[in-house]
Amino acid sequence: MAPRLTWSDPALDDLRAIRAGLTDEAAARVGRLICDSADCLAEYPERGRAGHGDGIRELPLPGLPWRLVYRGHDGADVVILRLL
């Protein structure tokens, strides 16, 4: 069974806040880029770099000023904790 990807409530709030500050077209494009990057983490959870804290990892988003902060490792479910 493949690992699941879930978003914490604070991470969803971060995504909503980012999208709210953009035009409709930009919000759709940026939202899709962020979600596509997050989706890859279910298959490749070690893709990001070590973060601050036990088991915390961070994935910089190329071309965007944000990074996904998440918990997950090989074979485990991935939880997006924040979008900073």
C-alpha positions in Angstrom: 0.0 0.0 0.0 1.4 3.4 -1.0 1.9 6.1 1.6 -0.9 8.6 1.9 -0.5 12.3 1.7 -2.5 14.5 4.1 -2.5 18.2 4.8 -2.8 19.6 8.4 -5.3 22.3 9.0 -2.6 25.0 9.5 -1.0 23.9 6.1 -4.4 24.3 4.4 -4.8 27.7 6.0 -1.4 28.7 4.7 -2.4 27.6 1.2 -5.7 29.5 1.3 -3.9 32.6 2.5 -1.3 32.4 -0.3 -4.0 32.0 -2.9 -6.1 34.8 -1.5 -3.4 37.3 -2.1 -3.2 36.4 -5.9 -5.3 37.0 -8.9 -7.6 34.2 -9.9 -5.3 33.0 -12.7 -2.1 33.2 -10.6 -3.9 31.5 -7.6 -4.8 28.6 -9.8 -1.3 28.3 -11.3 0.5 28.6 -8.0 -2.0 26.3 -6.2 -1.4 23.6 -8.9 2.4 23.9 -8.6 2.3 23.6 -4.8 -0.1 20.6 -4.9 1.9 18.9 -7.6 5.1 19.2 -5.5 3.3 17.9 -2.4 1.8 15.0 -4.4 5.4 13.8 -5.3 6.2 13.5 -1.6 3.9 10.4 -1.2 6.2 8.5 -3.6 9.5 10.3 -2.7 9.3 11.5 0.9 13.0 11.9 1.2 13.0 14.5 -1.6 13.1 17.4 0.7 16.0 18.4 3.0 16.2 17.8 6.8 14.2 20.4 8.7 14.2 21.6 12.2 12.9 18.9 14.5 12.8 15.1 14.6 11.4 13.7 11.4 10.6 17.1 9.9 11.6 17.8 6.3 11.3 20.8 4.1 10.8 21.0 0.3 11.7 24.3 -1.3 9.3 25.1 -4.2 11.3 26.0 -7.3 10.4 29.4 -8.7 8.2 30.2 -5.7 9.1 31.9 -2.4 7.6 29.1 -0.2 8.6 25.7 1.1 6.5 22.8 2.3 7.3 21.7 5.8 6.3 18.0 6.3 6.8 14.8 8.3 7.3 11.5 6.5 9.9 9.0 5.6 10.3 6.0 3.3 7.1 3.9 3.5 5.3 6.2 6.0 2.4 8.5 5.4 3.4 12.1 4.6 1.7 15.0 6.5 2.1 18.5 5.2 2.5 20.5 8.4 2.9 24.1 7.0 3.5 26.0 3.9 6.0 28.8 4.7 
